[in-house]
Amino acid sequence: MKKQKYVIKYTLNETAVVIESLIQLRNVLIREHKDYDCVNELLLKVMRAPVKKN
């Protein structure tokens, strides 16, 4: 089964907010000794996402 992909468009400032929020969530999960692998994967995807200039 093919995974569905989504395209999200946001500004540079919004990207920074998303990254910072994911980092904070990851830190909370680490402190609570919970699994944070999925947050790490999503964080990498956001940070490596290609930038399209219009």
MARLUM-676460 format. One line per field, with one value per atom (N, C-alpha, C, O, CB): x, y, z; atom name; residue number from 1; residue in one letter. Coordinates in Angstrom, 2 decimals, always signed. Glycine has a CB too. Layout:
<pts>
px <- [X/...]
py <- [Y/...]
pz <- [Z/...]
atom <- [CA/...]
n <- [NUM/...]
res <- [a/...]
</pts>
This chain:
<pts>
px <- [+0.83/+0.00/+0.88/+1.82/-0.95/+0.57/+1.36/+0.97/-0.21/+1.17/+1.98/+1.71/+1.27/+1.80/+2.96/+0.31/-0.19/+0.74/+1.18/-1.65/+1.04/+1.90/+1.08/+0.08/+3.05/+1.51/+0.86/+1.86/+3.04/+0.24/+1.37/+2.20/+1.68/+0.50/+2.20/+2.58/+2.21/+3.07/+4.29/+2.40/+2.43/+3.15/+3.12/+2.05/+2.54/+4.31/+4.39/+5.62/+6.53/+4.41/+5.63/+6.72/+7.93/+7.87/+6.26/+9.01/+10.23/+9.99/+10.48/+11.39/+9.25/+8.95/+8.09/+8.31/+8.22/+7.13/+6.27/+7.08/+6.82/+5.12/+8.06/+8.94/+9.70/+9.83/+9.93/+10.19/+10.92/+10.02/+10.47/+11.49/+8.77/+7.83/+7.57/+7.53/+6.50/+7.37/+7.13/+8.33/+8.16/+6.84/+9.52/+10.73/+10.89/+11.17/+11.98/+10.72/+10.86/+9.82/+10.13/+10.72/+8.60/+7.54/+7.86/+7.64/+6.20/+8.38/+8.75/+9.91/+9.93/+9.14/+10.85/+11.97/+11.45/+11.88/+13.02/+10.54/+9.98/+9.21/+9.32/+9.06/+8.42/+7.68/+8.63/+8.41/+6.77/+9.69/+10.69/+11.31/+11.50/+11.79/+11.63/+12.24/+11.28/+11.72/+12.65/+10.01/+9.01/+8.94/+8.92/+7.62/+8.91/+8.84/+10.09/+9.99/+8.67/+11.23/+12.47/+12.41/+12.76/+13.70/+11.96/+11.87/+10.90/+11.10/+11.43/+9.84/+8.83/+9.18/+8.38/+7.46/+10.36/+10.84/+9.87/+9.59/+11.03/+9.36/+8.44/+9.16/+10.19/+7.14/+8.61/+9.20/+9.07/+7.98/+8.52/+10.16/+10.17/+10.71/+11.02/+11.00/+10.82/+11.36/+10.52/+11.07/+11.46/+9.21/+8.36/+8.51/+8.43/+6.87/+8.74/+8.95/+10.28/+10.38/+8.91/+11.31/+12.61/+12.48/+13.05/+13.63/+11.75/+11.57/+10.85/+11.23/+10.78/+9.81/+9.07/+9.92/+9.87/+7.79/+10.70/+11.60/+12.60/+12.85/+12.34/+13.17/+14.10/+13.42/+14.00/+14.73/+12.19/+11.46/+11.21/+11.36/+10.14/+10.83/+10.57/+11.86/+11.87/+9.94/+12.95/+14.21/+14.82/+15.53/+15.20/+14.54/+15.10/+14.16/+14.50/+15.47/+13.00/+12.02/+12.58/+13.21/+10.71/+12.35/+12.85/+12.11/+10.93/+12.72/+12.82/+12.25/+11.96/+12.84/+13.21/+10.72/+10.34/+10.19/+9.50/+9.02/+10.85/+10.74/+9.82/+9.97/+12.14/+8.85/+7.88/+8.25/+7.56/+6.46]
py <- [-1.18/+0.00/+1.25/+1.36/+0.00/+2.17/+3.38/+4.39/+4.61/+3.99/+5.00/+6.00/+7.30/+7.70/+6.23/+7.95/+9.22/+10.34/+10.37/+9.48/+11.27/+12.39/+13.67/+13.81/+12.51/+14.60/+15.88/+16.99/+16.85/+16.05/+18.08/+19.24/+20.37/+20.71/+19.65/+20.94/+22.04/+23.24/+23.14/+21.66/+24.37/+25.59/+26.53/+26.83/+26.27/+27.00/+27.93/+28.80/+28.48/+27.20/+29.89/+30.86/+30.39/+29.40/+32.25/+31.12/+30.80/+30.92/+30.09/+31.74/+31.93/+32.09/+30.94/+30.45/+33.43/+30.51/+29.39/+28.10/+27.26/+29.22/+27.95/+26.78/+26.77/+25.72/+26.79/+27.90/+27.99/+27.62/+26.95/+29.41/+28.04/+27.72/+26.22/+25.62/+28.49/+25.60/+24.16/+23.40/+22.48/+23.73/+23.76/+23.08/+23.24/+22.27/+23.63/+24.45/+24.70/+23.91/+23.38/+26.20/+23.83/+23.08/+21.59/+20.94/+23.31/+21.06/+19.65/+19.36/+18.31/+19.22/+20.26/+20.10/+20.10/+19.29/+21.21/+21.02/+21.07/+19.79/+19.26/+22.29/+19.29/+18.05/+16.89/+16.06/+17.76/+16.83/+15.76/+15.81/+14.77/+15.87/+17.01/+17.15/+16.70/+16.09/+18.60/+17.00/+16.56/+15.03/+14.42/+17.16/+14.44/+12.98/+12.32/+11.28/+12.54/+12.92/+12.39/+12.46/+11.49/+13.17/+13.59/+13.74/+12.73/+12.27/+15.15/+12.40/+11.46/+10.01/+9.10/+11.81/+9.80/+8.46/+7.76/+6.57/+7.60/+8.53/+7.97/+7.91/+8.56/+8.83/+7.13/+6.97/+8.28/+8.85/+5.79/+8.73/+9.99/+9.81/+10.80/+11.03/+8.58/+8.32/+8.96/+9.51/+6.83/+8.90/+9.46/+10.99/+11.57/+9.09/+11.63/+13.08/+13.40/+14.36/+13.65/+12.60/+12.79/+12.66/+13.46/+11.78/+11.66/+11.45/+12.63/+13.09/+10.16/+13.11/+14.25/+15.51/+16.31/+14.49/+15.69/+16.84/+16.84/+17.88/+16.84/+15.68/+15.58/+15.87/+16.52/+14.20/+15.39/+15.65/+17.14/+17.66/+14.89/+17.82/+19.26/+20.01/+20.92/+19.79/+19.62/+20.32/+20.07/+20.92/+19.91/+18.89/+18.54/+18.84/+18.58/+17.07/+19.38/+19.63/+20.60/+21.59/+20.18/+20.32/+21.23/+22.56/+22.63/+20.60/+23.60/+24.95/+25.31/+25.26/+25.99/+25.69/+26.14/+27.66/+28.22/+25.45/+28.29/+29.75/+30.08/+29.58/+30.41/+30.94/+31.32/+32.63/+33.10/+31.42]
pz <- [+0.00/+0.00/+0.00/+0.79/+1.21/-0.87/-1.01/+0.07/+0.33/-2.40/+0.69/+1.72/+1.07/+0.03/+2.60/+1.69/+1.18/+1.63/+2.78/+1.66/+0.72/+1.03/+1.06/+0.35/+0.01/+1.89/+2.02/+1.74/+2.03/+3.42/+1.16/+0.91/+1.78/+1.75/-0.62/+2.57/+3.45/+3.07/+2.98/+4.96/+2.86/+2.52/+3.71/+4.25/+1.26/+4.12/+5.22/+5.07/+4.31/+6.56/+5.81/+5.71/+6.51/+7.24/+6.21/+6.37/+7.11/+8.61/+9.38/+6.68/+9.03/+10.46/+10.97/+12.08/+10.70/+10.17/+10.57/+10.66/+11.52/+9.57/+9.78/+9.84/+11.16/+11.79/+8.65/+11.56/+12.83/+14.01/+14.94/+13.02/+13.97/+15.05/+15.09/+16.17/+14.87/+13.92/+13.85/+14.41/+15.21/+12.40/+13.99/+14.46/+15.97/+16.67/+13.73/+16.47/+17.90/+18.70/+19.76/+18.20/+18.19/+18.87/+18.92/+19.93/+18.17/+17.82/+17.80/+18.76/+19.40/+16.37/+18.85/+19.78/+21.22/+22.04/+19.57/+21.52/+22.87/+23.19/+24.29/+23.03/+22.22/+22.43/+22.67/+23.55/+21.23/+21.87/+22.04/+23.43/+24.07/+20.96/+23.90/+25.23/+26.33/+27.31/+25.46/+26.20/+27.17/+27.19/+28.25/+26.86/+26.01/+25.93/+26.53/+27.17/+24.48/+26.31/+26.89/+28.41/+29.09/+26.37/+28.95/+30.41/+31.02/+32.14/+30.76/+30.27/+30.77/+30.44/+30.69/+30.19/+29.87/+29.51/+28.55/+28.69/+30.77/+27.59/+26.58/+25.23/+25.03/+26.48/+24.34/+23.01/+22.21/+22.12/+22.24/+21.65/+20.91/+19.49/+18.82/+21.66/+19.02/+17.69/+16.58/+15.63/+17.45/+16.70/+15.65/+15.57/+14.49/+15.91/+16.71/+16.71/+16.04/+15.28/+18.17/+16.32/+15.66/+14.14/+13.40/+16.19/+13.69/+12.25/+11.61/+10.53/+11.99/+12.27/+11.73/+11.73/+10.80/+12.54/+12.78/+12.86/+11.71/+11.10/+14.21/+11.41/+10.29/+8.96/+8.09/+10.26/+8.80/+7.55/+7.36/+6.26/+7.54/+8.43/+8.34/+8.03/+7.20/+9.65/+8.69/+8.49/+7.11/+6.58/+9.57/+6.53/+5.22/+4.06/+2.91/+5.20/+4.34/+3.29/+2.25/+2.61/+3.88/+0.97/-0.06/-0.02/+0.35/-1.45/-0.40/-0.43/-1.87/-2.73/+0.23/-2.13/-3.47/-3.44/-2.59/-3.95/-4.38/-4.47/-5.63/-6.74/-4.66/-5.34/-6.39/-7.03/-7.92/-5.83]
atom <- [N/CA/C/O/CB/N/CA/C/O/CB/N/CA/C/O/CB/N/CA/C/O/CB/N/CA/C/O/CB/N/CA/C/O/CB/N/CA/C/O/CB/N/CA/C/O/CB/N/CA/C/O/CB/N/CA/C/O/CB/N/CA/C/O/CB/N/CA/C/O/CB/N/CA/C/O/CB/N/CA/C/O/CB/N/CA/C/O/CB/N/CA/C/O/CB/N/CA/C/O/CB/N/CA/C/O/CB/N/CA/C/O/CB/N/CA/C/O/CB/N/CA/C/O/CB/N/CA/C/O/CB/N/CA/C/O/CB/N/CA/C/O/CB/N/CA/C/O/CB/N/CA/C/O/CB/N/CA/C/O/CB/N/CA/C/O/CB/N/CA/C/O/CB/N/CA/C/O/CB/N/CA/C/O/CB/N/CA/C/O/CB/N/CA/C/O/CB/N/CA/C/O/CB/N/CA/C/O/CB/N/CA/C/O/CB/N/CA/C/O/CB/N/CA/C/O/CB/N/CA/C/O/CB/N/CA/C/O/CB/N/CA/C/O/CB/N/CA/C/O/CB/N/CA/C/O/CB/N/CA/C/O/CB/N/CA/C/O/CB/N/CA/C/O/CB/N/CA/C/O/CB/N/CA/C/O/CB/N/CA/C/O/CB/N/CA/C/O/CB/N/CA/C/O/CB/N/CA/C/O/CB/N/CA/C/O/CB/N/CA/C/O/CB]
n <- [1/1/1/1/1/2/2/2/2/2/3/3/3/3/3/4/4/4/4/4/5/5/5/5/5/6/6/6/6/6/7/7/7/7/7/8/8/8/8/8/9/9/9/9/9/10/10/10/10/10/11/11/11/11/11/12/12/12/12/12/13/13/13/13/13/14/14/14/14/14/15/15/15/15/15/16/16/16/16/16/17/17/17/17/17/18/18/18/18/18/19/19/19/19/19/20/20/20/20/20/21/21/21/21/21/22/22/22/22/22/23/23/23/23/23/24/24/24/24/24/25/25/25/25/25/26/26/26/26/26/27/27/27/27/27/28/28/28/28/28/29/29/29/29/29/30/30/30/30/30/31/31/31/31/31/32/32/32/32/32/33/33/33/33/33/34/34/34/34/34/35/35/35/35/35/36/36/36/36/36/37/37/37/37/37/38/38/38/38/38/39/39/39/39/39/40/40/40/40/40/41/41/41/41/41/42/42/42/42/42/43/43/43/43/43/44/44/44/44/44/45/45/45/45/45/46/46/46/46/46/47/47/47/47/47/48/48/48/48/48/49/49/49/49/49/50/50/50/50/50/51/51/51/51/51/52/52/52/52/52/53/53/53/53/53/54/54/54/54/54]
res <- [m/m/m/m/m/k/k/k/k/k/k/k/k/k/k/q/q/q/q/q/k/k/k/k/k/y/y/y/y/y/v/v/v/v/v/i/i/i/i/i/k/k/k/k/k/y/y/y/y/y/t/t/t/t/t/l/l/l/l/l/n/n/n/n/n/e/e/e/e/e/t/t/t/t/t/a/a/a/a/a/v/v/v/v/v/v/v/v/v/v/i/i/i/i/i/e/e/e/e/e/s/s/s/s/s/l/l/l/l/l/i/i/i/i/i/q/q/q/q/q/l/l/l/l/l/r/r/r/r/r/n/n/n/n/n/v/v/v/v/v/l/l/l/l/l/i/i/i/i/i/r/r/r/r/r/e/e/e/e/e/h/h/h/h/h/k/k/k/k/k/d/d/d/d/d/y/y/y/y/y/d/d/d/d/d/c/c/c/c/c/v/v/v/v/v/n/n/n/n/n/e/e/e/e/e/l/l/l/l/l/l/l/l/l/l/l/l/l/l/l/k/k/k/k/k/v/v/v/v/v/m/m/m/m/m/r/r/r/r/r/a/a/a/a/a/p/p/p/p/p/v/v/v/v/v/k/k/k/k/k/k/k/k/k/k/n/n/n/n/n]
</pts>
